[in-house]
C-alpha cells in the first residue's frame, strides 16, 4: 500500500490556521492537529468516510467566513464520518486535487465492496 503524507490546514473557531498531519496507513486515515501539543493523533477507518465535501461548505468553514471565491476557501474540503466533519485546507490547489481524487477513489472502492 502506498503511504500518503501531506499537511493540511484545519480551521478552528478562532479563525487561525493550524497545520494537521494527515496520512493513510492500513485502510485508516490518521490525523493530528500539530498546533495542539496536548492533542493525540486520531484515526478513522477509511470505510467510515461517508462523504467528501468540496469547498468550504461545512458549518465550521462558514462560521469562519470562508467562501469558495476566496483563495483560502478554494483549497478547502471536508470529510464526513460519524455525524461530524474533518475540515481541511490543502496547502495548494495541486495538493487539493491529489487528496480529493484519493478520497473519491476510496469512497468508490468501499461502495463497490459493500
C-alpha positions in Angstrom: 0.0 0.0 0.0 1.1 3.5 -0.7 1.6 5.8 2.2 0.3 9.4 1.7 1.8 12.1 3.9 0.5 15.6 3.3 0.0 18.6 5.6 -3.3 20.4 5.6 -4.6 23.4 7.4 -7.6 23.0 9.7 -9.7 25.9 10.7 -10.9 26.2 14.3 -13.4 28.5 15.9 -10.7 31.2 16.5 -10.1 31.5 12.7 -6.4 30.7 13.0 -4.8 28.3 10.6 -3.4 25.2 12.2 -1.3 22.5 10.5 -2.6 19.0 10.5 -0.6 15.9 10.0 -2.8 13.7 7.7 -1.8 10.3 6.3 -3.3 6.9 5.3 -2.0 3.6 6.5 -3.6 0.1 6.6 -7.1 1.3 5.5 -7.2 4.0 8.2 -6.9 7.8 8.0 -4.7 9.3 10.7 -4.9 12.9 11.6 -3.5 15.2 14.3 -3.5 18.9 14.9 0.2 19.9 15.1 -0.6 23.2 16.8 -2.0 21.5 19.8 0.8 19.6 21.5 -1.6 18.0 24.1 -3.9 16.6 21.5 -3.3 13.0 20.4 -3.4 11.6 16.9 -6.8 10.3 15.9 -7.8 7.9 13.3 -10.9 6.8 11.4 -11.3 3.7 9.2 -11.5 4.7 5.5 -14.7 2.8 5.1 -16.3 5.1 7.7 -15.9 8.1 5.5 -19.4 8.8 4.3 -18.9 11.8 2.0 -16.3 14.2 0.6 -17.5 17.8 0.5 -15.5 20.1 -1.8 -15.1 23.7 -0.8 -15.8 25.4 2.4 -19.3 24.0 2.8 -19.2 22.8 6.4 -20.6 24.8 9.3 -17.1 25.3 10.7 -15.8 26.9 7.5 -18.9 29.0 7.1 -18.7 30.3 10.8 -15.1 31.3 10.0 -16.3 33.3 6.9 -14.6 31.2 4.2 -16.2 31.2 0.8 -15.5 29.2 -2.3 -14.5 32.5 -4.0 -11.6 33.3 -1.7 -8.1 31.8 -2.3 -8.2 30.1 1.1 -11.7 28.7 0.6 -10.9 27.3 -2.8 -8.5 24.9 -1.2 -10.9 23.6 1.5 -12.6 20.2 1.7 -14.3 18.2 4.4 -14.6 14.5 5.1 -17.9 13.4 6.7 -17.9 10.5 9.1 -19.8 9.5 12.2 -22.1 12.6 12.1 -19.2 15.1 12.1 -16.8 16.6 9.6 -13.0 16.8 9.5 -12.4 20.2 7.8 -9.2 20.6 6.0 -7.4 23.1 3.8 -4.8 21.9 1.3 -1.5 23.9 1.0 -2.0 24.3 -2.7 -4.5 23.5 -5.5 -2.3 20.6 -6.6 -2.4 19.1 -3.1 -6.2 19.6 -3.0 -6.6 17.7 -6.3 -4.4 14.8 -5.0 -6.4 14.4 -1.8 -9.8 14.9 -3.2 -9.1 12.4 -6.0 -7.7 9.9 -3.5 -10.8 10.2 -1.2 -13.2 9.9 -4.1 -11.4 6.7 -5.2 -11.6 5.4 -1.6 -15.3 6.1 -1.5 -15.8 4.3 -4.8 -13.8 1.3 -3.6 -15.7 0.9 -0.4 -19.0 1.4 -2.1 -18.2 -1.5 -4.6 -17.2 -3.8 -1.7 -20.2 -3.1 0.5 
